[in-house]
Amino acid sequence: MAASYDIVIVGGGGAGLRAAIAVAETDPRLSVAVVSKVYPMRSHTVSAEGGAAAIAGPDDTFDEHAYDTVSGSDWLCDQDAVEVFVPEARAELLRLEHWGCPWSRQPGGRIAVRAFGGMRKKRTWFAADKTGFHLLHTLFQTALSYSDIVRYDEWFTTSLLVDDGRVCGVVAMELATGRIETITARAVVVCTGGCGRVYPFTTNANIKTGDGMALAYRAGAPLKDMEFVQYHPTGLPFTGILITEAARAEGGWLLNKDGYRYLQDYELGKPEPTPKLRCMELGPRDRLSQAFVHELDKGRTIDTSHGPIVHLDLRHLGAEVIDTKLPFVRELCLQYQHIDPVRELIPVRPVIHYMMGGVHTDINGAAGLAGLYAAGEVACVSINGANRLGSNSLPELLVFGARAGRAAAEFAAAGHGSSSAVLAQGRDEQRRLERELARHSEGGERIADIRLEMQETMENGAGIYRDGGSLSKAADTLRQLRERFGAVGLDDHSRTFNTELVAALELSGMLDVAETIVHCALRREESRGAHQRTDFPARDDERFLAHSLIRRQPDGSGRVEYLPVTITRWPPAERVYGKD
Ligand SMILES: Cc1cc2nc3c(=O)[nH]c(=O)nc-3n(C[C@H](O)[C@H](O)[C@H](O)COP(=O)(O)OP(=O)(O)OC[C@H]3O[C@@H](n4cnc5c(N)ncnc54)[C@H](O)[C@@H]3O)c2cc1C
């Protein structure tokens, strides 16, 4: 079967819905399809707790937000993108307010802002600690008011259609029935989110399997800065559930096994009686996660059945602050850890959280193939460089989701039809999926075994600290896993909600994504932000003040090249935190 739209958006999270609204606003005559493997409100954006950064009051400036972002990125972001981002972030958050987002307020009625790691001013807007829920809900209800936005809820996109270097649609499978459809379009916007599930211990929902990165990579688009994977310092040890940075922003402390605020030993400041923005627990995520590893090496963490932990202490904040500013944190701790943060210490450890790298785009979301755009966590513009600052991601998906939507609308309005070759490609993909569905196990390989080995390989080989040896070993293991994947079989051959088939398709994509992370990490012989090589411990601006771009070769391997970073106003300098 075939359907046709002007624009197909893959992904119904924050970026996808913002892009869809932007298309409808730009040109109401354009038809838009939003294809999402889950119901839009179940996208990962819903789980963002802490907030969205943008300047709010007269004591802050665009330049300060830009500088914090640039230095937080360890100078690997593109400064032209950051300069576009900061004013538009503010405009987008205000727009969201007009669309109904219930931002938390100060007593006088002004927008309330909280501190966030690496931000030297309070500029994180929030809606209690359910910011993502309210943001996504606002976008969803706004999207519903445009009748030209057609939704394919619970449809899994399996490939991009490419004709003569131009992306002309997608092939997608309806999960309820197994029906496969070729959906042609003049432009495609990929908004499929991150890939935390490539690792074993993550805050990311099960659906965050990096599908869009694999789709774009296979279609010929380059991926950028894939070696930069963010660990968040405070995940609950068993589940990986995130304890938002807002908990530290409100004054929470990190304590080692001796009850000592160990961050004072890591050039992140000194303890203060009241929380100061430049201090300790409000350092950036890469530095805090690295400090945990040093505490572990010094024997100052606590061993548990779910790995080594330290403690997050909120007790001194009191029940009132916790219940008004962090109610969800209390609820999560009670339900998933059986502890009450009003009275007890919260066990935490670093957890994979966010992907700085992704589909290479320009500031309008164009992804290097005609007709292909990307935005949100799947994309790498890049405003995040080597380390994203907490609360920059939600405004990023709004700003660049809107930009990608507008650019796709303009491209589509210029009129580019699809050829019969595209429909033939759709039929080929349908046959491939039929073969996948009929897979029988040869040699007893299981999806879960390969996935687990891949995840452990990534943690051991490309974790908080890596080196040439660990990365080469990971690259070898991934190659073997790819071969073994060829012998995986399915037990379920039905068409109705075949989650096993989906798991196989996701795993195949994750193996590609994992390889790109490892290859880019191996080639980058320096330490910068979230990429820390013990064999190359210093930042090397001479060789690596550049983005890595990895392109898929016909034999399936990846070729890495480098693209200079755009510097506009802030020449590279040392990243300094904790000093007045
Ligand atoms: C627990 C948690 C808390 C966070 N807190 C914050 C915070 O406080 N502030 C902040 O700035 N950032 C935060 N982040 C990061 C931020 O929430 C995400 O980066 C952002 O929401 C990603 O949005 P997105 O639209 O790019 O992707 P998502 O919201 O992940 O949406 C992806 C969409 O793509 C669809 N999709 C994926 N693959 C396919 C496929 N093959 N076929 C069809 N559809 C597909 C999915 O169905 C989904 O609709 C947090 C992240 C996590 C995990």
The ligand as an SDF file (V2000), in Angstrom:
LIG
                    3D

 53 58  0  0  0  0  0  0  0  0999 V2000
   14.3630   10.9800   32.4430 C   0  0  0  0  0  0  0  0  0  0  0  0
   14.7700   12.1570   31.6050 C   0  0  0  0  0  0  0  0  0  0  0  0
   14.6820   13.4340   32.1030 C   0  0  0  0  0  0  0  0  0  0  0  0
   15.0780   14.5210   31.3240 C   0  0  0  0  0  0  0  0  0  0  0  0
   14.9720   15.7800   31.8450 N   0  0  0  0  0  0  0  0  0  0  0  0
   15.2830   16.8480   31.0790 C   0  0  0  0  0  0  0  0  0  0  0  0
   15.1030   18.1730   31.5820 C   0  0  0  0  0  0  0  0  0  0  0  0
   14.6360   18.3970   32.6990 O   0  0  0  0  0  0  0  0  0  0  0  0
   15.4370   19.2060   30.7490 N   0  0  0  0  0  0  0  0  0  0  0  0
   15.9410   19.0180   29.5060 C   0  0  0  0  0  0  0  0  0  0  0  0
   16.2230   19.9950   28.8120 O   0  0  0  0  0  0  0  0  0  0  0  0
   16.1070   17.7660   29.0080 N   0  0  0  0  0  0  0  0  0  0  0  0
   15.7780   16.6880   29.7650 C   0  0  0  0  0  0  0  0  0  0  0  0
   15.9520   15.4270   29.2590 N   0  0  0  0  0  0  0  0  0  0  0  0
   16.3350   15.2590   27.8530 C   0  0  0  0  0  0  0  0  0  0  0  0
   15.1300   15.5330   26.9590 C   0  0  0  0  0  0  0  0  0  0  0  0
   13.9560   15.1690   27.6150 O   0  0  0  0  0  0  0  0  0  0  0  0
   15.2050   14.7670   25.6400 C   0  0  0  0  0  0  0  0  0  0  0  0
   16.4480   14.9640   25.0290 O   0  0  0  0  0  0  0  0  0  0  0  0
   14.1200   15.2400   24.6890 C   0  0  0  0  0  0  0  0  0  0  0  0
   12.8640   15.2170   25.3140 O   0  0  0  0  0  0  0  0  0  0  0  0
   14.0860   14.4180   23.4270 C   0  0  0  0  0  0  0  0  0  0  0  0
   12.9710   14.8190   22.6730 O   0  0  0  0  0  0  0  0  0  0  0  0
   12.7590   14.3210   21.1660 P   0  0  0  0  0  0  0  0  0  0  0  0
   11.5040   14.9220   20.6730 O   0  0  0  0  0  0  0  0  0  0  0  0
   14.0060   14.5410   20.4250 O   0  0  0  0  0  0  0  0  0  0  0  0
   12.6050   12.7420   21.3260 O   0  0  0  0  0  0  0  0  0  0  0  0
   11.5470   11.8490   22.1520 P   0  0  0  0  0  0  0  0  0  0  0  0
   10.7160   12.6310   23.0850 O   0  0  0  0  0  0  0  0  0  0  0  0
   12.3570   10.7260   22.6940 O   0  0  0  0  0  0  0  0  0  0  0  0
   10.5800   11.3210   21.0260 O   0  0  0  0  0  0  0  0  0  0  0  0
   11.0060   10.4110   20.0450 C   0  0  0  0  0  0  0  0  0  0  0  0
    9.8290   10.0440   19.1770 C   0  0  0  0  0  0  0  0  0  0  0  0
   10.2930    9.2670   18.0900 O   0  0  0  0  0  0  0  0  0  0  0  0
    9.4380    8.1690   17.8910 C   0  0  0  0  0  0  0  0  0  0  0  0
   10.2140    7.0990   17.2550 N   0  0  0  0  0  0  0  0  0  0  0  0
   11.4420    6.6350   17.5950 C   0  0  0  0  0  0  0  0  0  0  0  0
   11.8170    5.6510   16.7450 N   0  0  0  0  0  0  0  0  0  0  0  0
   10.8060    5.4980   15.8510 C   0  0  0  0  0  0  0  0  0  0  0  0
   10.5950    4.6500   14.7370 C   0  0  0  0  0  0  0  0  0  0  0  0
   11.4840    3.7300   14.3670 N   0  0  0  0  0  0  0  0  0  0  0  0
    9.4310    4.7770   14.0630 N   0  0  0  0  0  0  0  0  0  0  0  0
    8.4900    5.6770   14.4300 C   0  0  0  0  0  0  0  0  0  0  0  0
    8.6550    6.4990   15.4800 N   0  0  0  0  0  0  0  0  0  0  0  0
    9.7950    6.4180   16.1650 C   0  0  0  0  0  0  0  0  0  0  0  0
    8.9100    7.8230   19.2730 C   0  0  0  0  0  0  0  0  0  0  0  0
    7.6870    7.1470   19.1700 O   0  0  0  0  0  0  0  0  0  0  0  0
    8.7620    9.2230   19.8860 C   0  0  0  0  0  0  0  0  0  0  0  0
    7.5040    9.7550   19.5520 O   0  0  0  0  0  0  0  0  0  0  0  0
   15.5710   14.3270   30.0150 C   0  0  0  0  0  0  0  0  0  0  0  0
   15.6520   13.0420   29.5090 C   0  0  0  0  0  0  0  0  0  0  0  0
   15.3000   11.9650   30.2990 C   0  0  0  0  0  0  0  0  0  0  0  0
   15.4690   10.5800   29.7410 C   0  0  0  0  0  0  0  0  0  0  0  0
  1  2  1  0
  2  3  1  0
  2 52  2  0
  3  4  2  0
  4  5  1  0
  4 50  1  0
  5  6  2  0
  6  7  1  0
  6 13  1  0
  7  8  2  0
  7  9  1  0
  9 10  1  0
 10 11  2  0
 10 12  1  0
 12 13  2  0
 13 14  1  0
 14 15  1  0
 14 50  1  0
 15 16  1  0
 16 17  1  0
 16 18  1  0
 18 19  1  0
 18 20  1  0
 20 21  1  0
 20 22  1  0
 22 23  1  0
 23 24  1  0
 24 25  2  0
 24 26  1  0
 24 27  1  0
 27 28  1  0
 28 29  2  0
 28 30  1  0
 28 31  1  0
 31 32  1  0
 32 33  1  0
 33 34  1  0
 33 48  1  0
 34 35  1  0
 35 36  1  0
 35 46  1  0
 36 37  1  0
 36 45  1  0
 37 38  2  0
 38 39  1  0
 39 40  1  0
 39 45  2  0
 40 41  1  0
 40 42  2  0
 42 43  1  0
 43 44  2  0
 44 45  1  0
 46 47  1  0
 46 48  1  0
 48 49  1  0
 50 51  2  0
 51 52  1  0
 52 53  1  0
M  END
$$$$
